[in-house]
């Protein structure tokens, strides 16, 4: 029976391809979504991890609301005077204030360096201590020092032909100012950060142009090698004034990651709806195909019943066929899903939202879920047709289709042939 | 030759009958649209005999075959296969009975196109989940001259070869009884003769019981006994028939 099933499937290649395609499409969406979200999640994890690598503790103003919302939580700035207190904490190796804010670069001709896809244009303080820079690295030139120097992201420099030593205008919330470009910055191998443009200043300049003099957004601290981040946080909290808190770098990463994951949920849900619709439609195609198959094969099924296949065997052979078909389609779908994920990430790249690069993440869960869902949908869609197949009567094998045989019931001719 | 409708009734004992129909009737449809296919038929088919069932179209000969072979159930009456009362069996038991006790040869061969000749031959045995008796299968294959055709697909075989594969399939599981429904109907006369000769041999040399529905007097002449049906009744029978005698009788019936 099993061989018959397998041969039967392979004998109808076009039908096989079409039915496989109908399920594979849905599975591709499903697998693609899972792969893409896993990839994005990991990419952001890595990104936030890299950005804050070397930062063992972060001092920040306590959030106004007890419910933390990660990076989107707006916090009050911290007075620069806190930095001096933090630096006195036990086990601290170094601590620096950080400031970030709106900064729009212009090229040598004075035209704004715009981003596509709504990525922000940002200005940052570049820590003096390389350990606190995370994966921000100088690709060329020197770190900015003094009120007239800036380092910019390598993408902006390349695409807009802004050479080292040239003078550009940078737009802030406050008045526009001119800076000499002294360096270009990269991010752990990438030349920009998710499509954003970046302007980097020394700490004092950043305070003046991005925030407010005498205030930091946060203070990043690095521990002595023998001190754990948790211990450092404890030590810092002991010396902090009211209204400020110290947390580990890992905590900040987790908060940021959680916030991004929350945003990614929307993407996931959207694609899952696509996958659901595709699978729903696919199940109807399977249902229809199996119904047709059974009509076409009713003679064959009748024969099998006549020579001794039980209803259960007929039913089971069709379920097995659906199972094989579903598994095959799911496998194809998973392959397609990788392409879908790749395509979507290229699409996002094309609109300027380059994701932090990481290889496609194919979790075992993705494979298992896709296989299960694709196979299950196929089998469920085939249940009713397979049940109908068991109603094919064995006698139908004898209803002759040979022309001129004249022994069909109700046939008019009465041949007494020799 | 005279019509002896009653003689096949109760004279035979169950022990020598491979299959029996006792008062079997079959109606199709209901009410005014009711079609009577068989009316109160009594037949007993001897084990080790080659029986042909003949009759004009609509005489009920195919219906009778369906009943005897457990492919369909009578509206009333009893069918016995050996000592098994077929009408008391549920669908599964009936299916297993067909699988293990009955071999079928159909007019249009009914081979699975996706399988080789060899695979088709052992299909009923495979369905039963058993291993074929290699020696037995080989002896049948040799008798049918199919040894060099075993790897071929049905589409690569002539009609005669396909029907011989079907015959091998019918005999492969050593059934109690082989039912053939117009086995030569789709064959040229040479292939038909070949098949009938084989069936004759199977009865004579292997002691196989064969029941064949046919409208071909020549085919019927290979049988030990011919039953004539008309309008749902067994109207007569003939032993050691010749083609001419059968043809004469059929002309008489058709008139």
Interface residues (C-beta under 8 A of the other chain):
Chain A: X1 X3 X4 X7 X8 X10 X11 X299 X300 X303 X304 X305 X306 X307 X308 X309 X310 X311 X312 X313 X393 X394 X395 X397 X398 X400 X401 X402 X405 X406 X407 X409 X410 X411 X412 X413 X414 X415 X416 X417 X418
Chain B: X28 X37 X56 X57 X58 X62 X63 X65 X66 X71 X72 X91 X92 X95 X96 X98 X99 X100 X104 X106 X107 X108 X110 X112 X113 X114 X115 X119 X123 X124 X126 X127 X128 X169 X181 X182 X185 X186 X213 X215 X216 X217 X218 X243 X247 X250 X251 X254
